[in-house]
């Protein structure tokens, strides 16, 4: 077993899971693969890491290896892909590190916006519940159910003018209620 190219018997043993055949392949190719990887990374630690990942991947996928395909071509292809994956991870890591403050700010803003929306929805619901029953019903039919004024008029058997009057009063009550809440919120925040 001193040849530089593995013979078919070694490849078959390797495919069956023979650790000695794998060790032979590692010893035969690891220096060439390391040199190739170092030419890409210019880093000893990155080259070592990618080399290890490449041989781990080769071992895991050994049953899929086509015996008629040159082993070194297969090895270098897997090595190149491992290098590309490693590079992508490093680039993504740098992007995250460089933009961490921006991400944190965006997350914080999203949480704040969500909480504000939830709080505003709760306030609006309370203000709508405080309306007289007929006004509340008309307001819900238009704003929540999406019905037109004419559809509400026909369903409730009241005039469109009455519908308009109820909607106008409902909108006014909502605006006043929200203004009061905003003033209350500002005073609570300031004190």
PyMOL commands that set and color helices and strands:
alter all, ss='L'
color gray80, all
select helices_A, chain A and resi 8-16+19-41+44-60+62-64+71-98+100-129+133-143+149-156+160-190
alter helices_A, ss='H'
color red, helices_A
deselect
rebuild
show_as cartoon
